[in-house]
Amino acid sequence: MVQTADPPRDDRISSAGVMSRIAWCAFNDVTTHPLEELGASFLRLDGVVGTDSPTGLLLHTCHRVEWYEAEPMKSATAPLSIRLSRLIIGHEAAASRLARIAAGAMSLILGERFVFQQVHSAFDRLPAGHPLRPVGAEVLLLASQARRRFGLQARLDYRDLARTLLDASAIRPRNLVIVGGGMLAQAVAHELGDDRRVVVLTRSPKKLRRLLRAGAVKATVLRITELPDTVRDSGFDLVLATSGLTPQYRDHIARLADSAARSLVVDLCATPVLHDRTNYQHLHHPAVTDLIEDANRPAVEAARAASSWIENQYGGHS
């Protein structure tokens, strides 16, 4: 099963008393750029060196790129290939932001769980002894507590969104083709693997096969160029759940989308992969944004309450 759950319950701040502090953070997100512009700018992050910094942390999700730094600004800068336009100074304000992000209180889909795992993974990649590593335990615990305390859970998570959009189609082929190898692609495969024949196309099939097998996910994993003729001939829906969209990768996806056997395309990427295709729905599509807005409405108060509670843990800093 795809793991997107909160960590075990623990009401203690595990990094209490630790001197690890965030000096500052810089970021781009939906408050600084439109979603589509964000997605386009993130393409320039491919191959960037930044995750091996001795003092910094890179958080990169579909809707944000953020750099958290333990050293004062005069001593360190974010080694990123894009300019980060918003700046926060001080541990309390930066850690408060990070905990609210991890709780899903600042997500496009309020209360979604993938961002918690993305924050967890960002800290998990830091080596032992990294000055920011203990901060991860602090913010993730607060995020987990806030989610439980205020019942902050997405009514329609990303994998549920994919199912809802696919199920609404009048034509529903037996085959589902998913492009991607990360948490989202795995979750969609897990969600729909019992209903359809699922083929996941990715650049690293061997690793993904191990992950899906460990989670008992029913899916065939192949390289992006290896879609079986049997699937192509009998028809398929297409879900795009990938990142690092190089021109060559986009060309492969475009060929899949332009296949006569393709029915619906559901694009869950940060910026639309395709344009001017029939039966193509992206997160920016009005029908999709309306669906998300309706699903978010019951979670708005919980998200506000969770945010305020986290801010209060840091002396009201936001």
LINMOJO-V260422 format. One record per residue. PHI is phi in degrees with one decimal (999 if undefined). Layout:
BEGIN
PHI
PHI
END
This chain:
BEGIN
999
-68.3
-91.7
-132.2
-82.1
-69.2
-71.1
-55.8
-64.8
-160.2
-90.0
-105.3
-77.9
-70.2
-101.8
-58.0
88.5
-81.8
-82.1
-61.1
-140.3
-89.7
-80.2
-165.9
-141.4
-131.7
-157.5
-124.0
-153.6
-69.4
-85.3
-110.5
-145.0
-62.5
-53.5
-65.6
-67.7
-58.1
-58.8
-66.2
-69.9
-67.1
-59.7
-77.8
-80.3
-55.9
80.3
-68.4
-89.8
-170.8
-81.0
-104.7
-67.0
-72.7
-132.5
-118.1
-131.3
-100.1
-115.4
-129.8
-121.5
-62.1
-122.6
-165.1
-134.1
-138.0
-123.1
-109.5
-130.9
-85.1
-91.0
-57.7
-60.9
-68.9
-98.6
-153.4
-137.3
-70.7
-82.9
-116.8
-89.7
-125.6
-81.6
-92.0
-95.9
-115.9
-125.9
-126.1
-108.6
102.2
-63.3
-60.0
-68.1
-69.7
-67.3
-60.4
-60.4
-63.6
-67.4
-67.5
-62.8
-62.0
-73.7
84.4
-79.9
-122.2
-92.3
-60.0
-103.1
-63.3
80.9
-67.4
-95.9
-62.5
-66.2
-58.9
-66.9
-67.8
-65.4
-57.5
-65.7
-60.7
-71.5
-64.6
-75.2
-70.4
-72.6
-57.3
89.7
-64.3
-63.9
-96.5
-57.9
-64.0
-63.3
-59.3
-61.3
-65.2
-71.9
-69.7
-65.9
-61.7
-61.4
-63.6
-61.9
-65.3
-61.1
-69.2
-60.8
-111.3
61.9
-82.9
-136.1
-64.1
-79.3
-143.5
-75.4
-60.8
-70.5
-68.6
-61.7
-59.4
-60.7
-59.5
-67.8
-68.0
-67.5
-77.6
-73.1
-69.4
-104.8
-133.2
-64.7
-65.6
-90.4
-125.6
-108.9
-114.4
-104.8
146.3
-135.5
-93.1
-59.0
-67.2
-59.9
-63.2
-67.2
-65.0
-61.0
-65.5
-65.6
-111.9
-64.4
-83.8
-95.0
-138.2
-80.9
-106.7
-119.8
-105.4
-106.6
-152.3
-88.5
-128.5
-65.0
-62.2
-63.3
-67.3
-58.2
-63.2
-65.2
-69.5
-63.7
-65.0
-94.0
56.5
-91.1
-84.9
-160.3
-98.5
-110.7
-138.3
-71.1
-56.8
-95.0
-113.8
-60.7
-63.5
-61.6
-63.0
-72.6
-62.4
-74.8
-96.2
97.3
-158.7
-90.3
-127.5
-115.5
-103.1
-141.1
-136.5
-140.3
61.5
-81.3
-69.8
-54.0
-64.1
-64.7
-61.7
-62.6
-61.4
-65.9
-59.9
-65.5
-63.6
-67.2
-87.4
-63.9
-64.0
-86.0
-76.8
-99.3
-97.4
-114.3
-110.9
-106.8
-102.8
-78.4
-63.6
-127.2
-55.2
-75.7
-122.0
-141.7
56.6
-115.1
-75.8
52.3
-123.6
-125.7
-120.2
-58.6
-88.5
-62.5
-53.6
-64.3
-76.6
-63.3
-64.7
-63.0
-65.5
-61.6
-64.3
-69.5
-73.0
-53.4
-68.0
-98.4
-61.4
-65.6
-63.9
-65.3
-64.5
-66.1
-64.1
-62.1
-63.6
-63.7
-62.9
-59.0
-66.4
-65.7
-110.6
73.9
84.1
-80.0
-133.9
END
